[in-house]
């Protein structure tokens, strides 16, 4: 059964600029953001984009990475036809041959790609932090009638000479490629993410392999050959979060940006585009700068901006600023909006407590019961749920229960 598009993920980099972090570890296996490793991002992007066949090309210090990927189950990539495959360089009859460059790595795995007879192949980097919808990229590739497309990002002109740059016309057609030029003609930086028509990619990989002068690299050799032959080449403008974490400072910056999702563009709490990991289905929890947290147990994926005292919060609970929670048990996925007062109660799963609502009351000398709100209930804005109430249906704003 043919696949429309499969992914080939280049994960063999030594990551020498990460120094001590990669002495015993492949760069894509470097931990990130509390719960993840770098490779979780391209793998999760594949799953979220509907790509179910991924070849991971490993080379340098692959043991931790291989063990981490396993059968691909955390990313829903444990498939009978397709799924995730770790592809180290293999010994051929003529002797062992390491991957010599990015193009040679794909060339050595032509037989793997042929098994799935794809129309398109997307080539990804295993050392970037990026949330990207590859299905939108493929739609662009088809609409343009492209044979090769590259994802690009606009970078500041003063930094452009650090990147491989695509010069494109008003129709996004690529007219020139500059590899780290002193005088850039464009600020469209290649992200190192490519979509090829498979027949074109195969032809150029074989030609490149047969050229004894080639360094077998996409940027240095294959893309210039495509330009020389005037192939249909287009630049896809990507506007989301992307960071090449190839240096200590960029890895540190990307981790710090996780703490500021509103401004940085990297939101690990986004349920519509989850980043999957072998370590957990959820992010770590996030405590805002004005939050108060005392003697409580907080579970994965919680986001706390308000006050939480002597309470247990299950996974994925959101507490907005100005909300106060005390002596409460709040089960997974519930949201406590701004100004709500939640005390001496049990809130079940996926409950929405709207602004300024009051649920429960702290006991005084006359012992009060434990207020209880059932799952999937909404307590409206300003509503009051008394200390003995058992609520199993929505309570409208301003009402009492």
Buried (B, 14 or more C-beta within 10 A) or exposed (E): EEBEBBBBBBBBBEBEBBEEBBEEBBBBBBBBBBBBBBBBBBBBBBBBBEBBBBBBBBBBBBEBBBEBBEEBEBBBBEEEEBBBBBBBBEEEEEEEEEBBBBBBBBBBBBEBBEBBEBBBBBBBBBBBBBBBBBBEBBEBBEEBEBBBBBBBBEBEEEEBBEBBBBBBEEEBEBBEBBEEBEEBEBBBBBBBBBBBBBEBBBBBBEBBBEEEEBBBBBBBBBBBBBBEEEBBBBBBEBEEBBBBBBEEEBBEBBBEBBEEBEEBBBBBBEEEBBBBBBBBBBBBBBBBEEBBBEEBEBBBBBBBBBBBBEBBBBBBBBBBBBBBBBBBBBBBBBBBBBBBBBBBBBBBBBBBBBBBBBBBBEBEEEEBBBBBBBBBBBBBBBBBBBBEBEBEEBBEBEBEB
